[in-house]
Amino acid sequence: MKNLIVISGLVVALATGSSVAQAGPGKGAGDGARGKAPQSKSKGKSKGATKRCAKVRKVGFVVAGTFVRSGDATSVTLMVTRANRHATRSGLVKVGEEFTATSSRIRYVNRTGPGDAQATDKVKVVGKVTQLKRKCSTTGFTPVATIRSVKVKGPEPVASEPGLAPEGEGEAPQAEAGI
């Protein structure tokens, strides 16, 4: 009895599975009843390309160089010595030329501020630049850089050896007497 129930269940499952498999996508009764006409593929591609090209990508860029001058508290000009490929391909930055970075977040390391910076200081600029997607027309497009941070780094201060007195400061400290 149990075998008969199992076999009849398998027959029913196989019969319904084959009818579902024959329907497939687009072959069901619902598509023909609604009267939708098939769409050509060329229409969809042209719309998709314009939609796809309407959105620009934002890619990260890094520019490094030496300090030239600071215009005010929010801008720094540097001589570019290195730039990643996003920065150079955008056309905004070229190695060997000056680049002015404007940001509200300028950090001075080992310096007190823009008046203390010198030409030997290293500058690093990090941000994002807009870029078109591949195979999109470049007519009327200009890349825009959004600078996240600028860091001006001076040389490390020279630390004197412990136990030695700096010049002109008197005598060296004496050792305490042991008990």
N, C-alpha and C positions, 0 to 999 in steps of 0.2 A: 504494500500500500504506500509506504513511504517512497519507494522508488518511482511509482507512478506519479506522485505529486511533484517530485523533483524533475522528472522528465517533461511533464506538461508545462512546468514553469520555464524550463529552458526553451521549449518550442515557442512559447508566447514571447519570450525575450528576444529570440532570434527573428521572429516575424516582425515585431515592431521596430527593431533596430535597422532592418534592411529598408523599411519604408521611410524612416527618418534620414538615413544615409542617402537615399535617392533624391530627397527634396533638395538638400544642399542650399547654399546661399544664393538668393536671387531666383530660385526655382519654386518657391512656395506659392500658395494661392493668394497670399496677401499682396504680392507685387503686381500681379496682373489685374487684380480687382480694383486697385487704386488708379490704374491707367497712367502711371508715370512712364515717360519716355526715357530711354537710355541717354545719358549725357556723354558728349564727346570728351575725350581726354585732353584735347588741346585747349579747351576753354579753361579748365582747372589749372593748367600749368601757368598760363599767363597771369591769372589772378594770384596764384601762389607766389610767383616771383616778385610781384610788386609788394605784396604783403610782407614777404620775407625780407626784402631790401628796405622796407620802411623803418625797420628797427635796426639800430646800430649797436655794435658790441662795445663794451668798455673793457679795455685790457690794461693791465698794470704796467707802469713804466718806472725805470730807475735811471737817474742821471747823476753822475758824480764828477767833481772837478775841484778847482782851486778858487778861493775867494777872490773877487775883484773889487767889489764895492757894495755898500748897502744904501739903497735909496731912502728908505724910511724904516719904520719898525716892522712893516709887513712885506718888504721886498728885499731880495738878495740877488746880485749879479755874480755869475761864476763863469770861469773858462772851462768848457766841457772837455774832460779827458776820457770819460767812459760813458756809454749809454747802451741800454739793452735794445734789442731789435724793434720793439714796439715804439720806442722813442725815436729812433732813427728813421723808421719807415713812415712815421706820421709826417715827417718833414718839419716838425716844430723845432727839432734839435739836430745840430750837426757837431761832430767831434772837431775840436779846434776852434770853435766859435764861441762867442759869449751868449749866455742864456739868462734871462731874468725870471726868477721864480717869485711869485707873489702868493703868500699864504699867511693866515693868521697864526699858524703854529710854527714859528721859527725857534729852534732850540739851540742855544749856545753852550757848548761843552768846553770847559776849561777857559771860558771867556765870560766877562761880565755883561756884555751886550754888544750891539752893533758898532758902537764907537771903539770898542776894544779889539775887534777882529782885524787880522792882518792878512797880507797876500799869501802867506805860507799856509793858511788854514785850509782844511779839507771841507768840502761841502757835498752833502748828499740830498737829493730831491727824490721823493717817492710820491706817486700819484696814479691816476688813471687817465687814459686818453681814448677818445671815441674812434672806432674803426669800422669800416664797412665790411659786410660779409662778403665772401668770395662770389665772384661772377656777378656782382652788382655794379651798376654804372656809377662812375665817380663824378659825373657832372653835377656841379652845384654843392658838392660836399666839402666841408672844411673840418679837419679834426679839431676837437676841443680838449684841452688838458685841464684836469681837475687835480690840483696839488693837495696832497694830504698832509705831508710834513716836510720840513726843511731842517737839516741839522748841520750846523757850522761847528767844526771840531778843531780846537787849537792843540798845540803840542802838550804832552803830559808835563806837569810840573816836576822839576828835579827834586827828589827827596834826598836829604842829607843822611849820612850814616848815623845810627844811634850811638851815643856816647861821645861824639865829636861836637864841639861847639861851633856854631857858625862864626865866620870871621868878624872881629870887632865886637863880640858879645861878652868878652871877659874870659874867665877861666873855665876849664872843663869841669863838670861835676865830679866831686870826690866820692870815693866809695865809702859806704858806711862801715863803722867798726863793728865787727861781729861780737857776739856775746860769748 
